[in-house]
Amino acid sequence: MSLRVRGPRAQQFVELLSRYCGLSLRLVGESVSKNPDGLINPNVSDTLQDLVEEVLYSPNLVEIVAFGGNREPAVFWLDSYDGSPAFQLPARSVFVGDFNILETFLPDFARAMMGHVLREYLGAARPPGTPASRMFDDYHDAAMRTEAQVMGDLRGLPIWTGNVRPWEANYGNINVRSYGPGMKIQMFLDADGSIAAVRGP
């Protein structure tokens, strides 16, 4: 059981992940596995599909707690890596509702962000019985590269290499993510932190 998903929207998360990565996934209890009789969709990001395979067969345990809508968009976006006792959120909490919102604006970006979240969580994962790492910064750079690679796969565009790495920055209520030459995402936020619009290549 290398991928464990629980929470009130566990099934919806697994269905979303299956659609994004092109693998037929099933949730039994809290364990996610590939359906041996399922079909594989080749028209997806190879990077994301390979990452999901890596998670499923990792010796380390990747845990996700799936929730629906995000009630505190000014505090959390897509997920909460460390969790928050004040908001009754365990570590590795993911908001399916945020992914659904992203998909209405820019479906490829939603898939890229799924790659970001999974790469971070896989980096933090440890063998069963061992607490996951809390060193968020150690995995964020790798997650940004995975995010860029997924978007590059889906758009057929190159990502930054060499001394220039994929990056993100906030300018007021705009989150900017640069993946490569001609591949930049702008995410506009409302006053309460909710996603108002997404513009991309």
Secondary structure as UniProt FT lines:
FT   STRAND          3..6
FT   TURN            8..9
FT   HELIX           10..21
FT   STRAND          25..28
FT   TURN            29..30
FT   STRAND          31..34
FT   TURN            36..37
FT   HELIX           46..56
FT   STRAND          61..67
FT   TURN            73..75
FT   STRAND          79..80
FT   HELIX           85..87
FT   TURN            91..92
FT   STRAND          93..95
FT   HELIX           96..105
FT   HELIX           107..124
FT   TURN            128..129
FT   HELIX           136..155
FT   TURN            162..163
FT   STRAND          167..171
FT   TURN            172..173
FT   STRAND          174..180
FT   TURN            181..182
FT   STRAND          183..189
FT   TURN            191..192
FT   STRAND          195..199
//
